[in-house]
Amino acid sequence: MKVHPLEQFYKENVNRLKEQMKKQEKERLDRLRQQIREEQKAYYEQKLREEKAARERELRLVQDELTRITEQAVRLREQIGQALGEKEG
């Protein structure tokens, strides 16, 4: 008769231990999932910053080229004006 209460006590403790282990594993997986989400968010934010910086560099290059072309057009216009002035004079 004494074996039965000990056996019951053992089974209850084993079941409790199994439940606790399942809970700990679930918590570990939840933490891991959260960490992965945070790492992915940081990765994509970094990629967005890099892409924005690349677009800004490209825009600066285009603006520089437009400025150069505009200045060249102004100089050409002045040269044409001078040439026409000399031809008339």
N, C-alpha and C positions, 0 to 999 in steps of 0.2 A: 504493500500500500504506500509506503514512503517513496518508492521509485516514481510513482505516478505524479505527485506534486513536483518533484525535481525535474521530471521529464517535461511537464507543463511549463515550468519556470524556464527551462532551457529553450524550449520552442518559442516562447514569448520573446525571450531575449534575442534569439537568432532572428526572428521576424522583425523585431525592432531595429536590430543592427542592419538588416537588409534594407529596411525602409530608410534608415539614416544614410546608408551608403548611396541609395538611389537619389535621395534629396541632395546630398553633397555632389554627386555626379551631375545632376541637373543644374545646380548652382554653378558648377565649374563650366559646364557647356554654355550657360547663359552669359557668364563673364567672358568666355572666349568669343562668343558671337558678338557681344558688345565691343570688345577690343577690335575684332575684325571690322565691324561697322565704322568705328572711329578711325582705324587705319585707312580704310577705303575712302572715307570722307576727306581725310588729310591728303591722301594721294590725289584725289580728283581736284581738290582745291589748289594744290600745287600745280597740277597740269593746267588748270584754268589760268592761274597767275602767269605761267610760262607762255601760254597761248596769247594772253593779253599783251605781255611784253613783246612777243614776236610781232604781233599786229601793230603795236606802237612803233617798233623799229621800222617795219615796212612802210608805215604811213609817213614817218620822218623821211625816209629815202625818197618816197614819191613826192613829198613836198619840196625836198631839196632839188629834185630833178625839175619840177615845175618852176621853181624859182630860177634855176639856171636857164631854162628855155625862155622864160619871160625876159630875163636880163639880156639874153642873146637876141631876142626879137626887138627889144628896145634899141640895142646897139645897131642892129641891121637897119632899123627904121631911120636912125640918125644918119647912118652912112648913105642911105638912099636919099634922104633929105639933102645932105651935103652935095651928093653927086648931081641931083637935080638943080640945086642952087648954082653949082659951078657951070652946069650946062646952059642955064639961063643967063648967067652973068658973063 
